[in-house]
Amino acid sequence: MPDPMHFDRHADLYDRARPPYPDALWQRLTSLGLLAAEHRALDLGAGTGQATERLVEAGMRVTAVEPGAALAVRLRERVPSARVLQTSAEEAELAPGSFDLVTVATAIHWFDLDAVLPKLHAALAPGGRLAVWRNVYGDTSVPPTPFRRRLEAIVAQRDAPPRPGPGELETARWARLLEADGLFATTEVAEFHWRIDLDADAVRGLFTTFSDWSADEAEEAARAVRDLGGTVTEHYLTPLIVLARVG
Ligand SMILES: C[S@@+](CC[C@H](N)C(=O)[O-])C[C@H]1O[C@@H](n2cnc3c(N)ncnc32)[C@H](O)[C@@H]1O
């Protein structure tokens, strides 16, 4: 069973190895008016601050929630001007109406939505927005590359059937889940397709950060990169869902 604290055990590597979110995502958030200077943002499941940092750079007043102790240390170092709460989304104490924007970057699948969504509804001011996105490490709309076929062969060796990774989770289904109890209404769904070249070290590091990949499997993936010439082009996807607070 994947463990959400996996990331905390690899905090330094996580900080180095996870690629940033694509510029097109940030441009869309800006054009939607969500990254407004002096607005109050809450970044949930902030990790080492990939998203938190961009919110601060946009001039927002940012609170970041991260339960992992080692991750919270890196987060404070990387984004010293953010207020960091080392706790879970479920347990965070948030004053009513105290945020204009909540962001959740590659973390919503770890949350108990029954507990978290009412809390976010209360913490957002009227007119507030919830922006949820994730990096999907493997864009299934692109024909499989030789490297992808090697990855499939690694996963096929597992005893347990593969748990659906972020790549298999449907954006539309997540949007329905997030608005199911009537507290939020979807205003925007978008998908950003992008690509990145990775060498063997980058692949080993990135795959080690995945909660459902073992160290041996990450090493096998790095070997595949070396076999394929030393660099592979990976096709990734970043789905975005923006919801408005109802009421
Ligand atoms: C894949 S990482 C994403 C981190 C960061 N948002 C980013 O974009 O790089 C998932 C994060 O969610 C955090 N997390 C897991 N369960 C959580 C919970 N119940 N409440 C808040 N954060 C949680 C993990 O500690 C981890 O930092």
PDBQT file of the ligand as one rigid body, heavy atoms in Angstrom, charges set to zero:
ROOT
HETATM    1  C1  LIG A 301       3.389  14.233  -4.531  1.00  0.00    +0.000 C 
HETATM    2  S1  LIG A 301       3.670  15.287  -3.166  1.00  0.00    +0.000 S 
HETATM    3  C2  LIG A 301       3.307  16.903  -3.853  1.00  0.00    +0.000 C 
HETATM    4  C3  LIG A 301       4.026  17.990  -3.123  1.00  0.00    +0.000 C 
HETATM    5  C4  LIG A 301       3.902  19.398  -3.721  1.00  0.00    +0.000 C 
HETATM    6  N1  LIG A 301       2.549  19.870  -3.680  1.00  0.00    +0.000 N 
HETATM    7  C5  LIG A 301       4.421  19.441  -5.133  1.00  0.00    +0.000 C 
HETATM    8  O1  LIG A 301       3.668  19.817  -6.011  1.00  0.00    +0.000 OA
HETATM    9  O2  LIG A 301       5.596  19.116  -5.346  1.00  0.00    +0.000 OA
HETATM   10  C6  LIG A 301       2.285  14.950  -2.127  1.00  0.00    +0.000 C 
HETATM   11  C7  LIG A 301       2.367  15.720  -0.817  1.00  0.00    +0.000 C 
HETATM   12  O3  LIG A 301       1.157  15.559  -0.082  1.00  0.00    +0.000 OA
HETATM   13  C8  LIG A 301       1.499  15.443   1.279  1.00  0.00    +0.000 C 
HETATM   14  N2  LIG A 301       0.373  14.813   1.983  1.00  0.00    +0.000 N 
HETATM   15  C9  LIG A 301       0.065  13.492   2.066  1.00  0.00    +0.000 A 
HETATM   16  N3  LIG A 301      -1.037  13.322   2.809  1.00  0.00    +0.000 NA
HETATM   17  C10 LIG A 301      -1.436  14.568   3.190  1.00  0.00    +0.000 A 
HETATM   18  C11 LIG A 301      -2.518  15.047   3.993  1.00  0.00    +0.000 A 
HETATM   19  N4  LIG A 301      -3.416  14.217   4.517  1.00  0.00    +0.000 N 
HETATM   20  N5  LIG A 301      -2.608  16.388   4.200  1.00  0.00    +0.000 NA
HETATM   21  C12 LIG A 301      -1.710  17.239   3.640  1.00  0.00    +0.000 A 
HETATM   22  N6  LIG A 301      -0.677  16.823   2.875  1.00  0.00    +0.000 NA
HETATM   23  C13 LIG A 301      -0.539  15.509   2.657  1.00  0.00    +0.000 A 
HETATM   24  C14 LIG A 301       2.772  14.630   1.271  1.00  0.00    +0.000 C 
HETATM   25  O4  LIG A 301       3.484  14.743   2.493  1.00  0.00    +0.000 OA
HETATM   26  C15 LIG A 301       3.485  15.239   0.082  1.00  0.00    +0.000 C 
HETATM   27  O5  LIG A 301       4.240  16.365   0.448  1.00  0.00    +0.000 OA
ENDROOT
TORSDOF 0
